[in-house]
Amino acid sequence: MNQYNIIVQQLLAYLTKRKQCSSSRLSHKQCYEEFGQYLKENNLYLS
């Protein structure tokens, strides 16, 4: 799960660099966090 969190941080940094508005970045962050929670609860992993 740690790798997933690193990737999420990189994606959020990319959105910031591309000057994505803060509300859009927040929506992305919430989506990534909820998806990460789903993966964790269901013992699923991305490879």
SEFIZA-3560 file (N, C-alpha, C; in Angstrom, 3 decimals):
REM SEFIZA-3560
<numar><xx>0.828</xx><yy>-1.194</yy><zz>0.000</zz><atom>N</atom></numar>
<numar><xx>0.000</xx><yy>0.000</yy><zz>0.000</zz><atom>CA</atom></numar>
<numar><xx>0.865</xx><yy>1.248</yy><zz>0.000</zz><atom>C</atom></numar>
<numar><xx>2.062</xx><yy>1.118</yy><zz>0.548</zz><atom>N</atom></numar>
<numar><xx>2.959</xx><yy>2.260</yy><zz>0.578</zz><atom>CA</atom></numar>
<numar><xx>3.277</xx><yy>2.745</yy><zz>-0.831</zz><atom>C</atom></numar>
<numar><xx>3.475</xx><yy>1.816</yy><zz>-1.764</zz><atom>N</atom></numar>
<numar><xx>3.763</xx><yy>2.181</yy><zz>-3.154</zz><atom>CA</atom></numar>
<numar><xx>2.583</xx><yy>2.947</yy><zz>-3.745</zz><atom>C</atom></numar>
<numar><xx>1.372</xx><yy>2.530</yy><zz>-3.421</zz><atom>N</atom></numar>
<numar><xx>0.176</xx><yy>3.221</yy><zz>-3.903</zz><atom>CA</atom></numar>
<numar><xx>0.173</xx><yy>4.665</yy><zz>-3.412</zz><atom>C</atom></numar>
<numar><xx>0.479</xx><yy>4.876</yy><zz>-2.143</zz><atom>N</atom></numar>
<numar><xx>0.501</xx><yy>6.225</yy><zz>-1.581</zz><atom>CA</atom></numar>
<numar><xx>1.557</xx><yy>7.092</yy><zz>-2.251</zz><atom>C</atom></numar>
<numar><xx>2.695</xx><yy>6.515</yy><zz>-2.573</zz><atom>N</atom></numar>
<numar><xx>3.753</xx><yy>7.257</yy><zz>-3.266</zz><atom>CA</atom></numar>
<numar><xx>3.267</xx><yy>7.692</yy><zz>-4.644</zz><atom>C</atom></numar>
<numar><xx>2.614</xx><yy>6.785</yy><zz>-5.344</zz><atom>N</atom></numar>
<numar><xx>2.099</xx><yy>7.107</yy><zz>-6.676</zz><atom>CA</atom></numar>
<numar><xx>1.040</xx><yy>8.199</yy><zz>-6.595</zz><atom>C</atom></numar>
<numar><xx>0.166</xx><yy>8.111</yy><zz>-5.601</zz><atom>N</atom></numar>
<numar><xx>-0.868</xx><yy>9.140</yy><zz>-5.418</zz><atom>CA</atom></numar>
<numar><xx>-0.217</xx><yy>10.503</yy><zz>-5.191</zz><atom>C</atom></numar>
<numar><xx>0.805</xx><yy>10.564</yy><zz>-4.359</zz><atom>N</atom></numar>
<numar><xx>1.495</xx><yy>11.831</yy><zz>-4.108</zz><atom>CA</atom></numar>
<numar><xx>2.121</xx><yy>12.374</yy><zz>-5.389</zz><atom>C</atom></numar>
<numar><xx>2.678</xx><yy>11.493</yy><zz>-6.203</zz><atom>N</atom></numar>
<numar><xx>3.265</xx><yy>11.920</yy><zz>-7.475</zz><atom>CA</atom></numar>
<numar><xx>2.189</xx><yy>12.455</yy><zz>-8.415</zz><atom>C</atom></numar>
<numar><xx>1.044</xx><yy>11.792</yy><zz>-8.457</zz><atom>N</atom></numar>
<numar><xx>-0.054</xx><yy>12.263</yy><zz>-9.299</zz><atom>CA</atom></numar>
<numar><xx>-0.563</xx><yy>13.627</yy><zz>-8.848</zz><atom>C</atom></numar>
<numar><xx>-0.691</xx><yy>13.811</yy><zz>-7.548</zz><atom>N</atom></numar>
<numar><xx>-1.154</xx><yy>15.097</yy><zz>-7.028</zz><atom>CA</atom></numar>
<numar><xx>-0.141</xx><yy>16.197</yy><zz>-7.314</zz><atom>C</atom></numar>
<numar><xx>1.135</xx><yy>15.881</yy><zz>-7.212</zz><atom>N</atom></numar>
<numar><xx>2.179</xx><yy>16.855</yy><zz>-7.541</zz><atom>CA</atom></numar>
<numar><xx>2.114</xx><yy>17.214</yy><zz>-9.021</zz><atom>C</atom></numar>
<numar><xx>1.860</xx><yy>16.225</yy><zz>-9.855</zz><atom>N</atom></numar>
<numar><xx>1.734</xx><yy>16.468</yy><zz>-11.294</zz><atom>CA</atom></numar>
<numar><xx>0.556</xx><yy>17.399</yy><zz>-11.575</zz><atom>C</atom></numar>
<numar><xx>-0.579</xx><yy>17.166</yy><zz>-10.915</zz><atom>N</atom></numar>
<numar><xx>-1.741</xx><yy>18.034</yy><zz>-11.111</zz><atom>CA</atom></numar>
<numar><xx>-1.435</xx><yy>19.463</yy><zz>-10.678</zz><atom>C</atom></numar>
<numar><xx>-0.688</xx><yy>19.609</yy><zz>-9.590</zz><atom>N</atom></numar>
<numar><xx>-0.297</xx><yy>20.940</yy><zz>-9.125</zz><atom>CA</atom></numar>
<numar><xx>0.610</xx><yy>21.603</yy><zz>-10.150</zz><atom>C</atom></numar>
<numar><xx>1.565</xx><yy>20.864</yy><zz>-10.646</zz><atom>N</atom></numar>
<numar><xx>2.503</xx><yy>21.387</yy><zz>-11.648</zz><atom>CA</atom></numar>
<numar><xx>1.764</xx><yy>21.828</yy><zz>-12.909</zz><atom>C</atom></numar>
<numar><xx>0.722</xx><yy>21.098</yy><zz>-13.278</zz><atom>N</atom></numar>
<numar><xx>-0.067</xx><yy>21.420</yy><zz>-14.470</zz><atom>CA</atom></numar>
<numar><xx>-1.101</xx><yy>22.510</yy><zz>-14.193</zz><atom>C</atom></numar>
<numar><xx>-1.038</xx><yy>23.085</yy><zz>-12.979</zz><atom>N</atom></numar>
<numar><xx>-1.905</xx><yy>24.191</yy><zz>-12.566</zz><atom>CA</atom></numar>
<numar><xx>-3.395</xx><yy>23.826</yy><zz>-12.564</zz><atom>C</atom></numar>
<numar><xx>-3.663</xx><yy>22.592</yy><zz>-12.162</zz><atom>N</atom></numar>
<numar><xx>-5.040</xx><yy>22.140</yy><zz>-11.981</zz><atom>CA</atom></numar>
<numar><xx>-5.607</xx><yy>22.886</yy><zz>-10.775</zz><atom>C</atom></numar>
<numar><xx>-6.855</xx><yy>23.311</yy><zz>-10.844</zz><atom>N</atom></numar>
<numar><xx>-7.432</xx><yy>24.083</yy><zz>-9.744</zz><atom>CA</atom></numar>
<numar><xx>-7.494</xx><yy>23.236</yy><zz>-8.467</zz><atom>C</atom></numar>
<numar><xx>-7.497</xx><yy>23.914</yy><zz>-7.332</zz><atom>N</atom></numar>
<numar><xx>-7.430</xx><yy>23.215</yy><zz>-6.043</zz><atom>CA</atom></numar>
<numar><xx>-8.649</xx><yy>22.326</yy><zz>-5.799</zz><atom>C</atom></numar>
<numar><xx>-9.824</xx><yy>22.740</yy><zz>-6.245</zz><atom>N</atom></numar>
<numar><xx>-11.008</xx><yy>21.901</yy><zz>-6.025</zz><atom>CA</atom></numar>
<numar><xx>-10.915</xx><yy>20.607</yy><zz>-6.834</zz><atom>C</atom></numar>
<numar><xx>-10.349</xx><yy>20.687</yy><zz>-8.014</zz><atom>N</atom></numar>
<numar><xx>-10.155</xx><yy>19.489</yy><zz>-8.827</zz><atom>CA</atom></numar>
<numar><xx>-9.130</xx><yy>18.563</yy><zz>-8.185</zz><atom>C</atom></numar>
<numar><xx>-8.046</xx><yy>19.131</yy><zz>-7.680</zz><atom>N</atom></numar>
<numar><xx>-7.026</xx><yy>18.322</yy><zz>-7.007</zz><atom>CA</atom></numar>
<numar><xx>-7.609</xx><yy>17.649</yy><zz>-5.770</zz><atom>C</atom></numar>
<numar><xx>-8.428</xx><yy>18.364</yy><zz>-5.030</zz><atom>N</atom></numar>
<numar><xx>-9.055</xx><yy>17.794</yy><zz>-3.840</zz><atom>CA</atom></numar>
<numar><xx>-9.979</xx><yy>16.634</yy><zz>-4.217</zz><atom>C</atom></numar>
<numar><xx>-10.730</xx><yy>16.800</yy><zz>-5.293</zz><atom>N</atom></numar>
<numar><xx>-11.607</xx><yy>15.716</yy><zz>-5.754</zz><atom>CA</atom></numar>
<numar><xx>-10.797</xx><yy>14.486</yy><zz>-6.133</zz><atom>C</atom></numar>
<numar><xx>-9.697</xx><yy>14.701</yy><zz>-6.839</zz><atom>N</atom></numar>
<numar><xx>-8.820</xx><yy>13.585</yy><zz>-7.203</zz><atom>CA</atom></numar>
<numar><xx>-8.279</xx><yy>12.916</yy><zz>-5.946</zz><atom>C</atom></numar>
<numar><xx>-7.818</xx><yy>13.713</yy><zz>-4.996</zz><atom>N</atom></numar>
<numar><xx>-7.242</xx><yy>13.168</yy><zz>-3.763</zz><atom>CA</atom></numar>
<numar><xx>-8.265</xx><yy>12.317</yy><zz>-3.017</zz><atom>C</atom></numar>
<numar><xx>-9.487</xx><yy>12.811</yy><zz>-2.899</zz><atom>N</atom></numar>
<numar><xx>-10.529</xx><yy>12.057</yy><zz>-2.206</zz><atom>CA</atom></numar>
<numar><xx>-10.820</xx><yy>10.739</yy><zz>-2.922</zz><atom>C</atom></numar>
<numar><xx>-10.864</xx><yy>10.791</yy><zz>-4.237</zz><atom>N</atom></numar>
<numar><xx>-11.108</xx><yy>9.585</yy><zz>-5.025</zz><atom>CA</atom></numar>
<numar><xx>-9.992</xx><yy>8.572</yy><zz>-4.815</zz><atom>C</atom></numar>
<numar><xx>-8.735</xx><yy>9.024</yy><zz>-4.874</zz><atom>N</atom></numar>
<numar><xx>-7.595</xx><yy>8.126</yy><zz>-4.683</zz><atom>CA</atom></numar>
<numar><xx>-7.598</xx><yy>7.529</yy><zz>-3.280</zz><atom>C</atom></numar>
<numar><xx>-7.951</xx><yy>8.337</yy><zz>-2.278</zz><atom>N</atom></numar>
<numar><xx>-7.980</xx><yy>7.836</yy><zz>-0.903</zz><atom>CA</atom></numar>
<numar><xx>-9.065</xx><yy>6.783</yy><zz>-0.725</zz><atom>C</atom></numar>
<numar><xx>-10.243</xx><yy>7.038</yy><zz>-1.294</zz><atom>N</atom></numar>
<numar><xx>-11.334</xx><yy>6.074</yy><zz>-1.183</zz><atom>CA</atom></numar>
<numar><xx>-11.003</xx><yy>4.781</yy><zz>-1.926</zz><atom>C</atom></numar>
<numar><xx>-10.380</xx><yy>4.901</yy><zz>-3.090</zz><atom>N</atom></numar>
<numar><xx>-9.984</xx><yy>3.715</yy><zz>-3.841</zz><atom>CA</atom></numar>
<numar><xx>-8.920</xx><yy>2.935</yy><zz>-3.074</zz><atom>C</atom></numar>
<numar><xx>-7.977</xx><yy>3.646</yy><zz>-2.474</zz><atom>N</atom></numar>
<numar><xx>-6.951</xx><yy>2.998</yy><zz>-1.660</zz><atom>CA</atom></numar>
<numar><xx>-7.563</xx><yy>2.258</yy><zz>-0.483</zz><atom>C</atom></numar>
<numar><xx>-8.559</xx><yy>2.854</yy><zz>0.141</zz><atom>N</atom></numar>
<numar><xx>-9.249</xx><yy>2.203</yy><zz>1.259</zz><atom>CA</atom></numar>
<numar><xx>-9.972</xx><yy>0.945</yy><zz>0.783</zz><atom>C</atom></numar>
<numar><xx>-10.607</xx><yy>1.039</yy><zz>-0.371</zz><atom>N</atom></numar>
<numar><xx>-11.278</xx><yy>-0.129</yy><zz>-0.952</zz><atom>CA</atom></numar>
<numar><xx>-10.280</xx><yy>-1.263</yy><zz>-1.189</zz><atom>C</atom></numar>
<numar><xx>-9.142</xx><yy>-0.932</yy><zz>-1.775</zz><atom>N</atom></numar>
<numar><xx>-8.115</xx><yy>-1.944</yy><zz>-2.026</zz><atom>CA</atom></numar>
<numar><xx>-7.675</xx><yy>-2.600</yy><zz>-0.725</zz><atom>C</atom></numar>
<numar><xx>-7.438</xx><yy>-1.776</yy><zz>0.287</zz><atom>N</atom></numar>
<numar><xx>-6.970</xx><yy>-2.290</yy><zz>1.575</zz><atom>CA</atom></numar>
<numar><xx>-8.012</xx><yy>-3.199</yy><zz>2.226</zz><atom>C</atom></numar>
<numar><xx>-9.265</xx><yy>-2.758</yy><zz>2.235</zz><atom>N</atom></numar>
<numar><xx>-10.330</xx><yy>-3.535</yy><zz>2.874</zz><atom>CA</atom></numar>
<numar><xx>-10.562</xx><yy>-4.878</yy><zz>2.188</zz><atom>C</atom></numar>
<numar><xx>-10.283</xx><yy>-4.941</yy><zz>0.898</zz><atom>N</atom></numar>
<numar><xx>-10.524</xx><yy>-6.162</yy><zz>0.134</zz><atom>CA</atom></numar>
<numar><xx>-9.246</xx><yy>-6.938</yy><zz>-0.165</zz><atom>C</atom></numar>
<numar><xx>-8.163</xx><yy>-6.549</yy><zz>0.520</zz><atom>N</atom></numar>
<numar><xx>-6.865</xx><yy>-7.217</yy><zz>0.350</zz><atom>CA</atom></numar>
<numar><xx>-6.458</xx><yy>-7.320</yy><zz>-1.115</zz><atom>C</atom></numar>
<numar><xx>-6.648</xx><yy>-6.223</yy><zz>-1.838</zz><atom>N</atom></numar>
<numar><xx>-6.274</xx><yy>-6.156</yy><zz>-3.245</zz><atom>CA</atom></numar>
<numar><xx>-5.052</xx><yy>-5.269</yy><zz>-3.392</zz><atom>C</atom></numar>
<numar><xx>-4.260</xx><yy>-5.543</yy><zz>-4.419</zz><atom>N</atom></numar>
<numar><xx>-3.032</xx><yy>-4.780</yy><zz>-4.637</zz><atom>CA</atom></numar>
<numar><xx>-2.878</xx><yy>-4.469</yy><zz>-6.113</zz><atom>C</atom></numar>
<numar><xx>-2.296</xx><yy>-3.344</yy><zz>-6.394</zz><atom>N</atom></numar>
<numar><xx>-1.973</xx><yy>-2.992</yy><zz>-7.773</zz><atom>CA</atom></numar>
<numar><xx>-0.566</xx><yy>-3.455</yy><zz>-8.073</zz><atom>C</atom></numar>
<numar><xx>-0.357</xx><yy>-3.903</yy><zz>-9.278</zz><atom>N</atom></numar>
<numar><xx>0.995</xx><yy>-4.331</yy><zz>-9.643</zz><atom>CA</atom></numar>
<numar><xx>1.454</xx><yy>-3.613</yy><zz>-10.894</zz><atom>C</atom></numar>
//
